[in-house]
């Protein structure tokens, strides 16, 4: 059976790793480990398809230390027990655990006693944030190596070199090759798999852009509705809208739409409308909410139209988080124990005996006064002078509202 191209091209040494210059540069931890033949436990963290396991194997080869691979997703516990029992006490050993985030934390604890001996080094790979998914005891005994997606030029230049060295035999022009690199969205495995498709099925043709577009019309979306990518995209969307960059906001919106978890996206949009725009443009939250309901009624793909409009409106609107900040501060005070009695004149006085308890006595109804305002204390004595709401003057609407507020406070 013919081996897959991705297997045949897998680097056996870190010298042949594509990209990842941020962890392979002179003086880096990896470079020093190889140079001094010194091993330590590592956690390789990053998106799927970028070569985390390949990196772990290549590093083990460079260190000259034996290793075994255990896949926490597909392998059974018995395999892990067999690997551990076969470790020789007088030899150093690297245990590569693929997708360690799939292993529950109780099972992760089993690894600790072997790591403590100094004979077994853990090379773990994960697509999930290790600070959330890996046992803190293991994490404290390992260095985290974050790997990045490759850029188009790195994959393009790598393939050109492979073709020049006749390690890959394919007749493809630069435009088509660059598009294939773009199409993979930084996923090396996807890139090589697509390349293999043309090598095996179209070796009798000159591969040009038209053929690539015909065979592979859709780009790979490297993100899924879970993990760091998804949360990072939501964060980037909100921060782009907060920063009034409509183009960046639309890009991240498109990325999230392609993932397909529309309800989570719309929930975040409504939150942004209230949190980041707020009093600067109070009509926006209602408009965003309406756009979300329109999406639910219309569905895909036309439902993107009202959502896209809402994204543009939020990004281009004036911004104010004064209401959000005021609410957060009030909650913080309550939760920190600032609990005081309601002034008697503000207490419920609708029942007959309320006056016997002093409830409601002295209350002044603002509607009975000029401008519907009267000078009156609404807070307990302990909190007199505190100010939660601090107006912002950067938005015209909130500035106008605050001017009206001051006018009411000081009636002519």
C-alpha positions, 0 to 999 in steps of 0.5 A: 500500500502506498504511503500518504504524501503527508507521511512521506514528507514528514520531517525527521529532524527539527532542521526540516520543520517548515516555519515555526521560526519563533521557537526554532531560532538561535538561542531558543529553548528547542535549539538549546535542547538539541545542541546540549542533548538535554530533554525536558517535558514539553506541551506543544499547543496550537491549531490542528494540522500544523504539525505538533506531533511531527515536531515532537517526533522530530525533536525526539529524533534530534535528542536521540531518545526513544519514544512511543506515541499514545493518542488520547482520542483513539488509543485504549488505556491498555496501550498506555499501560503497556508503553509505561510498563515497557520503559526500562529503568536505566534509560531515558524515554519520551512519551508522546501523548497526542491530543492530551486534552482528550484525556481526563485529568484523573488519567493525566495524574497517572503520568506524574509519578513517571515524570518525577523520576526524571527518566520519562519526558512527556511531549504532549500535543493539544489544540486546546488551551493548556491552562484550561485542559491540562492538569496544573501539576503536569503543566507546572512540570512542562514548558509550553511551546505554542506553534503557529499556522504557517503562512502562504509564503512558507508553504509555497517556498517549501513546495517549490523546494520539494519540486526542485529536489524532485521529492514531489513530482507535479507540473503546477504553475506558481499561481495555482500553487500559491492559491493551494497554499492560501486555500489551506488557511495555514493547515499543513496537513490540508495543504499536503493532502490537496497537493497529493490529490493533484499529484495522484489524479491529475499527473497527466495535466498542467495544473493551473488556477482554473483546474484548482478552482474547479476541483477545490472551489471552497477554502478550508475553514481552520476554525471549529465551534470550540477551542481557542480559535472560536473564542479568539474570533469572538474576542477579535470581533468585539474588539474590532467593533469597539475600535470602530474598524468596520472592515476588521469586524466584517472579516471576523464576522465572516469567519464566525459565520463560516463556523456555523454556530449562529446562536453564539455569534448573535448572543455576542452581537447583542452583548456588544450592542449593550456593552460597547455602544450603550448610551452613545446610541440606545437604538442600536441594541434594539436594532441588533436584536431585531436583526438577530430575529430576522436571521432566525426567520429568514435562515441562511444564506439571506439571513446574513444580510440583516446580521451584516448590516447590524455589524456595520451599524455597530462598528460605525456607531459612536461608542460608550461603555459608561452604563456597563461600567456603572452597573459593574461598579454597583454590583461590585459594591453589593457583592463586597458587602456594602448592604445598607438599609433603604431610607425610610421615606423610600420604603414600601408604604402601600399597606395601612400600618406602614406609617406606624413604622415610619415607612414612606413618611416625607417622600416627595413625588417628583411628578408634583414638582417643576421639571418633574424633579425635586431635591431628595436623598435616594441612597442610605447615609453610608453611600451619600456622595458615591457616583457609579455613573460617569458620563462620557462626552465623546458621543453626541447622544450621551452628551445631550442626555447628560445635559438634560440630567444636569438641567433637571438637577438644577431647575431654573 
